[in-house]
């Protein structure tokens, strides 16, 4: 599986969206049969590529990359890996959070929450995350006028992630 994963990453079709979606589908299938030691060998390159796909302007590529995080097998291997995931995909998640497609924005928010829930304290300070979460809950109770404030708070949180990951 390691050689297949490395081959997929080596020949990734960066300029052809449909093929990128196809490669993401194949990647998920290969990851289903990959053992943890093989995954660990390609994890860094894999998450760098996923970060680029998540930040893609093409909504199907971004959406498909974000949907990988719904795969329990993939998430478990990510957790068992020694690779720090958040710094590798933070730029892509930030870009996806500003995407024109609402579904991509929602999926990116779900992935951010998943990463915080399963990888607590890796990059983002817990207090900042909790403040953002509380404000989001308050805004949801307060109506639709809080949407821009929520976006600002989330942007501040992920800017701190980007700042921390660039050090």
ABEGO torsion letter per residue (X at the ends): XAAAAAAAAAABBAABAAAAAAAAAAAAAAAAABBAAAAAAAAAAAAAAAAAAAABABAAAAAAAAAAAABAAAAAAAAABABBAAAAAAAAAAAAAABABAAAAAAAAAAAAAAAAABBGAABBAAAAAAAAAAAAAAAAAEAAAAAAAAAAAAAAAAAAAAAAAX
